[in-house]
Amino acid sequence: MNFFISNAWAQDAPAAAPPEPGLMGFVPLIIIFVLFYFLLIRPQMKRAKEHRKMVEALSKGDEVVSNGGLLGRITAVDDNFVTMEVADGVRVKIQRNMIASVMPRGTVKSIGKEGGKGKGKAKGKEAPAAEETPALEEKKQEEK
């Protein structure tokens, strides 16, 4: 019956490639990790350390900018919070870590002099007066 089906004889296995040393397979991963460390991790750690030093050195009278963009002068310092005066009589309490940077002294005064000279204010036009309600008129009369 061998007439229609030929016999299958086993062949010799091809010579195996020499195994790669274990360390050579990890060299690209090690190089990538070293690059990430020097390009990403280390600079971020340095910035965090500088920010931590700046936050620890905050004191009353410093002029600072918060992460939200508020500019003001520190009036009180607590362990976790800072009270910041952003305008005359307007005080805001924020976390110490939310201070973005310390500004040079006199920054708040120089910006305060500019006052309403911002770009968004229309020149020569006054805002229309709000209609006074009867309750508001009575209150004004009582004050007089």
C-alpha positions as CSV (number, residue, x, y, z in Angstrom):
1,M,0.0,0.0,0.0
2,N,3.0,2.3,0.0
3,F,2.2,2.8,-3.6
4,F,0.0,5.9,-3.2
5,I,1.5,7.4,0.0
6,S,5.1,8.0,0.5
7,N,6.8,7.4,3.8
8,A,7.5,10.4,6.0
9,W,11.0,10.2,7.3
10,A,12.2,12.5,10.1
11,Q,14.7,15.1,9.1
12,D,17.6,16.5,11.1
13,A,16.8,19.6,13.1
14,P,18.5,22.8,11.9
15,A,21.3,24.1,14.0
16,A,19.9,26.2,16.9
17,A,21.0,29.8,17.0
18,P,23.3,30.6,19.9
19,P,21.3,31.9,22.9
20,E,21.6,35.7,23.6
21,P,23.2,36.5,26.8
22,G,20.5,37.6,29.4
23,L,21.9,41.0,30.0
24,M,22.0,42.0,26.3
25,G,18.3,41.6,26.0
26,F,17.7,44.2,28.7
27,V,20.2,46.8,27.5
28,P,17.6,48.8,25.4
29,L,15.2,48.9,28.4
30,I,18.0,50.1,30.7
31,I,18.9,52.8,28.2
32,I,15.3,54.0,27.9
33,F,15.0,54.1,31.7
34,V,18.2,56.2,32.0
35,L,16.9,58.6,29.4
36,F,13.6,59.0,31.1
37,Y,15.3,59.6,34.4
38,F,17.6,62.4,33.2
39,L,15.0,64.0,30.8
40,L,11.8,63.7,32.9
41,I,12.1,62.5,36.4
42,R,15.2,64.4,37.7
43,P,14.1,67.9,36.5
44,Q,10.7,67.4,38.0
45,M,12.2,66.4,41.3
46,K,14.4,69.4,41.2
47,R,11.4,71.7,40.6
48,A,9.4,70.1,43.4
49,K,12.3,70.6,45.8
50,E,12.7,74.3,44.9
51,H,8.9,74.8,45.3
52,R,8.9,73.1,48.7
53,K,11.8,75.4,49.8
54,M,9.9,78.5,48.6
55,V,6.7,77.4,50.4
56,E,8.6,76.8,53.6
57,A,10.2,80.3,53.4
58,L,6.9,82.2,53.0
59,S,6.5,85.0,55.5
60,K,4.1,87.9,56.3
61,G,4.6,90.7,53.8
62,D,5.7,88.6,50.8
63,E,4.0,89.4,47.5
64,V,3.0,86.2,45.8
65,V,1.0,84.8,42.9
66,S,-1.3,81.8,43.4
67,N,-1.8,78.9,41.0
68,G,-5.2,80.5,40.2
69,G,-3.5,83.7,39.2
70,L,-4.3,85.8,42.2
71,L,-1.7,88.4,43.1
72,G,-1.5,89.6,46.6
73,R,0.4,90.3,49.8
74,I,0.6,87.7,52.6
75,T,-1.0,89.0,55.8
76,A,-0.9,85.8,57.9
77,V,0.9,82.5,57.7
78,D,-0.4,79.2,59.2
79,D,0.9,75.7,59.0
80,N,-1.2,74.7,56.0
81,F,-2.9,78.0,54.9
82,V,-1.9,81.5,54.0
83,T,-4.1,84.6,54.2
84,M,-3.5,86.8,51.2
85,E,-4.8,90.4,50.7
86,V,-5.6,90.8,47.0
87,A,-7.2,94.3,47.3
88,D,-7.9,96.8,50.1
89,G,-10.0,94.9,52.7
90,V,-10.3,91.7,50.5
91,R,-8.5,88.8,52.1
92,V,-8.4,85.2,50.7
93,K,-7.3,82.2,52.6
94,I,-5.5,79.6,50.4
95,Q,-3.3,76.5,50.9
96,R,0.4,77.2,51.1
97,N,1.1,74.7,48.4
98,M,-1.0,76.6,45.9
99,I,1.5,79.5,45.9
100,A,3.0,79.5,42.4
101,S,5.8,82.1,42.9
102,V,7.1,84.9,45.1
103,M,7.1,88.3,43.3
104,P,9.6,91.1,43.9
105,R,8.6,93.6,46.5
106,G,6.5,96.5,45.1
107,T,4.8,94.4,42.4
108,V,1.4,94.8,44.0
109,K,1.8,98.6,44.3
110,S,3.0,99.0,40.7
111,I,0.0,97.0,39.4
112,G,-2.3,98.8,41.8
113,K,-1.3,102.2,40.3
114,E,-2.3,101.0,36.8
115,G,-5.7,100.0,38.3
116,G,-8.5,100.2,35.8
117,K,-6.2,100.8,32.8
118,G,-6.7,97.2,31.6
119,K,-7.4,96.3,28.0
120,G,-11.0,95.2,28.6
121,K,-12.4,98.5,29.9
122,A,-14.1,100.8,27.3
123,K,-12.7,104.3,27.3
124,G,-15.1,107.2,27.9
125,K,-18.1,105.1,28.6
126,E,-19.6,104.5,32.0
127,A,-21.5,101.5,33.1
128,P,-25.3,102.1,33.1
129,A,-26.7,102.7,36.5
130,A,-28.7,99.9,38.0
131,E,-32.3,100.6,38.8
132,E,-32.8,101.2,42.5
133,T,-35.4,99.1,44.2
134,P,-37.8,100.6,46.8
135,A,-36.1,98.6,49.5
136,L,-32.7,100.0,48.5
137,E,-34.1,103.5,48.5
138,E,-35.6,103.0,52.0
139,K,-32.2,101.8,53.3
140,K,-30.5,104.9,51.9
141,Q,-33.0,107.1,53.6
142,E,-32.5,105.4,56.9
143,E,-28.7,105.8,56.7
144,K,-29.1,109.6,56.2
